Every structure is written in C-alpha cells, then in structure tokens.
Amino acid sequence: MILVAKTRILLTGSRDWAYPLIVEAYLDQLTRVQLALGKEMLLVHGDCPTGADAQAQAWADRHGVQTERHPASEHGKWPVCGPRRNAYMVSLGATQAVGFIGSCSRPACRDPYAHGSHGATGCLRLAKDARILTMVIRAEYL
C-alpha cells in the first residue's frame, strides 16, 4: 500500500488526565482507520510533560508515529502562553481535533459547578470555531 497523505490530528487534554489506556485505544483505532485510507498520521500536541499530551507522545514513540510538539513556553509567559499556543496550533489546521477532558483542577477557579479543564476545553472550542472536526472524551466531573 502506498501512503499518499498525512492526516493532522490535533490532540489536547487535561494535564492531569489519568487514563492512558483510553488515549492509547483511541489512537490505535485512529491509526487503523488512517492506514485503511492510505494515509499517514501526524500527531500534533502541546507537549505538556504530564497528562494526555505525555501519554500520546509515549504512544507515538512506541508506534513510530510522527509528532509535532508545541510547548506553551514558546508563546510567552504564564498565564497567556497556553491560550496563545492553543490558538497557534489550531491556526495550523488539522483534519481532526480530539480532547481528553478531565475535571477542572485549578485551585483558584471561581466556577462553583463541576466543569472540564480550562485549557483543553478552550483549545477544542477554538478547533470547533475553525470548523475542525472535534471529538471529546470526558472523564466524569464528580
């Protein structure tokens, strides 16, 4: 089979995502679909050293899948670097964006109701606004 194109998959996720087997299962299935379509996969993520980004990078390393990493530190200082990085990743385009969203764990968050992590949720919102197909995998907010 000749591979003719790369599919850009933008992955975002909570920095404390604790379910690596879910990330791996999703990426395994996505790879099978891309191979059946004759396409290679490029996995794009924010290069967080923990959570979903790290789990996806470990999976990509084991499976020989090319990655494109975008650390937030290359986009200024906290707290603006994360949202800037997310906007930049989305601006590069993607075939699909997938988010692994856990509960908000921000100690200073003022929202009294259960909700998802701010950064990954915001990145998916940007992808959706850019008309990129988005997939959301959530952990319960309880």
C-alpha positions in Angstrom: 0.0 0.0 0.0 1.3 3.5 -0.9 0.7 6.2 1.7 -0.2 9.4 -0.1 -1.1 12.0 2.5 -0.7 12.9 6.2 -3.6 13.4 8.4 -3.0 16.1 11.0 -4.6 15.1 14.3 -4.6 17.8 17.0 -4.7 16.3 20.4 -5.4 18.3 23.5 -6.1 17.1 27.0 -6.0 17.7 30.7 -2.6 17.9 32.2 -3.8 15.5 35.0 -5.5 13.1 32.6 -5.2 9.7 34.4 -6.4 7.3 31.8 -3.5 6.4 29.4 -5.3 3.3 28.2 -8.1 5.5 26.8 -5.6 7.7 24.9 -3.9 4.6 23.5 -7.1 2.9 22.5 -8.3 6.0 20.7 -5.0 6.5 18.9 -4.8 2.7 18.0 -8.2 2.9 16.4 -7.5 6.2 14.6 -4.3 4.7 13.2 -6.1 1.7 11.8 -8.6 3.9 10.1 -5.8 6.2 8.6 -3.9 3.2 7.3 -7.0 1.8 5.7 -7.4 5.1 3.9 -3.8 5.0 2.8 -2.7 8.0 4.9 0.0 8.6 7.5 -0.8 10.3 10.7 0.9 13.4 12.2 0.0 13.8 15.9 0.1 17.5 17.0 0.0 18.3 20.7 1.0 20.9 23.3 3.9 19.0 24.7 2.8 19.1 28.3 5.1 16.8 30.3 2.1 15.2 32.1 -1.4 14.1 31.2 -2.9 13.4 27.8 0.0 15.1 25.8 2.6 13.0 27.5 0.6 9.8 27.2 0.0 10.5 23.5 3.7 11.2 22.9 4.7 7.9 24.6 2.2 6.1 22.4 3.6 7.8 19.3 7.2 6.9 20.3 6.2 3.2 20.7 4.4 3.1 17.3 6.7 5.2 15.2 4.1 7.9 14.6 5.5 11.4 13.8 4.6 14.2 16.2 4.7 17.9 16.2 5.1 19.4 19.6 4.2 22.9 20.6 5.3 23.8 24.2 3.4 26.7 25.8 6.7 28.2 26.9 7.4 29.2 23.3 4.4 31.5 23.3 5.2 33.9 26.2 4.8 33.7 29.9 2.1 32.2 32.1 -0.9 32.7 32.1 -1.2 33.8 28.4 1.2 31.3 26.9 -1.2 28.3 27.0 -4.1 30.0 25.2 -1.7 31.6 22.7 -0.2 28.2 22.0 -3.6 26.6 21.6 -4.7 29.3 19.1 -1.4 28.8 17.2 -1.9 25.0 17.0 -5.4 25.4 15.7 -4.3 28.1 13.2 -2.0 25.5 11.6 -5.1 23.4 10.7 -6.0 19.8 11.4 -8.1 17.1 10.0 -9.5 16.3 13.4 -9.1 17.6 16.9 -9.5 15.2 19.9 -9.7 16.3 23.5 -9.3 14.2 26.6 -11.1 16.4 29.1 -10.9 15.8 32.9 -12.4 17.8 35.7 -11.1 21.3 36.4 -8.3 21.1 38.9 -7.4 24.8 39.1 -7.2 25.8 42.7 -8.2 29.4 42.1 -11.2 28.6 39.8 -14.2 30.5 40.8 -16.8 28.4 39.0 -18.8 26.6 41.7 -20.1 24.0 39.3 -18.4 20.9 38.0 -16.7 21.5 34.6 -13.8 20.5 32.4 -10.2 21.6 32.4 -10.0 25.1 31.0 -7.0 24.8 28.6 -8.1 21.7 26.8 -11.7 22.8 26.7 -10.6 26.1 25.3 -8.4 24.5 22.6 -11.3 22.3 21.5 -13.6 25.3 21.3 -11.1 27.1 19.1 -10.9 24.0 16.8 -14.6 23.8 16.6 -14.8 27.5 15.7 -12.2 26.9 13.0 -14.6 24.2 11.6 -12.2 21.3 12.5 -14.0 18.1 13.3 -13.8 17.7 17.1 -14.1 14.6 19.2 -14.4 14.9 23.0 -13.6 12.1 25.5 -14.5 13.1 29.0 -13.8 11.8 32.5 -16.7 12.3 34.9 -16.7 15.7 36.8 -17.5 14.0 40.1 
